[in-house]
């Protein structure tokens, strides 16, 4: 009798483990079925043709007195691409240090594909020297994403 129990118990334990594994796999399959329409939509959007010959304008420096025009320019490009700018904050320390660059932090919201177009149009601005940081966050309860962008602008 003890011999039969020793044979049955490991088999029963193994079957319980397999049942748990089956439940996990079924849960993963259900999640993938729910995400399939989103995946198909994103797949369609990724087949957007890449623009030929991206513009690379001659690098220029912005005059110290024209820094307020930068803010207007960013807002104009964002508006054209359905992006809402929450804040544009120039780093005051970078204005004082004398290195010839001005750091600008931009926080904006919108759709990922609209933001892609926004970035492509930013490439046309001649005094953007460097993109230091790009950060993308989801917004709970919203379809929009929040984008944080830190740029270096060449200045006189």
N, C-alpha and C positions, 0 to 999 in steps of 0.2 A: 504494500500500500504506500509506504513512504517513497518507494522507488517511482511509482506513478506520479505522486505529487511533485517530486523533483524534476520529472520530465515535463509535466503540464505547466508548472508555474513560470519557467523561463519562456516557454512558448506564448503563454498568456501575456507576459510582460512585453515581449517582442511585438505581439499584435497590438497592444495598447500604444506602443511607440509608433508603430506604422500608422495607426488610426490618427494619431496626433499629427504626423507628417502629412498625411492625406488632407487633413483639415487645413493645414498651413498652405499647401499647394493650391487647394480649391480657393482659398482666400486670395492668394496671389493672382489666380486666373480671373476671379471676379473683379479685382482691382484693375487688371489690364484690360478687361472688357469695358469697364467704365471709362478708362483713359484713351481707348482707341479713337473715338471721334476727335478728341483734342490732338492726338498724335497726327491723325490724317490732316487736320486743319493746318497744323504747323508744318507738316511735310509739303503741303501745297504752297504755303507762304515762302518756304525756303527755295523754291524753284523760281524765285524772282531773278531775272537776269542781272548779273553784276554789271554796273555801269562801266563802259569802256573808257579808257583814258582819264582816270581820275585827275583832277586839276592839282598841280603842285605850284602854287604861285611863288614868286620871288619873296624871300623873307624880308620883312620890313619891321621897323620899330614904331611903336605908337608914341606920340608926343605926350608928355606929362599932362598937358591941359586937356587932352582928348580921352581921358580915362572914362568919363561919363558916357561917351559915345559907345564904348565897349558894351556897357550894360544894355543900351538900346539895341545894338546890333545882335546880341545874344537873344534878346526877347523877340526880335523880328524873325530870326531864323527859327526859333522855337515855335512861334505862332504859325509860321508857314508849314510846319511839320506836325501840327496838332499836339504839341508838347506844352505843358503848363509849367512855368518856372515858379518855384516856391521862393527861392532866394538866390541872389548873386552876391557873394561877399568877397571883396578884394582883401587880401592879407596886408594889413598896414605895415607890418614888419618888413615885408618884401619891398615896400615902397621906400623905406628908409635905408636899407642895407647897401644900396649903391651898386648892386651886381648887374643891374640892367634888366631885371626880370620882375614881373609882378605876378604873384600867385592869386588865382581867382578860384573860389569854391562855388560851385553851382549845384543846387538841389532842384530837381524837376520831377514831374510825373507824366506818365503816358504809356503808350503801347510800345512794346519792344521793337516792332518793325518801323514805327514812326521815329523812334529814337535812333535807329540805325541810319535813317535818312538824315536826321539832325546831325549826326556825327559826320556823315559824308559831306554835308554842306559846311560844317565847321572847318573842314580841310581847306576850303576856299579862302579862309581868313588868313591873310599873310603874316600877321604878327603873333599867331599861336606858335609858340616855340616847341612846346612839349606837353604831352598829357601825362601827368604824374600818377593819377589814380582814377579808376573807374569802379564804382560800386553799385550793384543793382540789388534792390530789396523788394520783397513782396509787401503789399499793403493789405492787412487783414480786412476782409469784407469788401474788397474792391478788385476789379479786373486789371486796374492800372498797376504799374510798377513804379517804384521810386528810384531815381538815378542820382548818384552823387558823382560829380566830375570835378577834378582838380587840374587846372591848366596853368602853364607858365606862359605869360605873354611878354614878348620882347618890348622893352620901352627905352626911351632915350634917357 
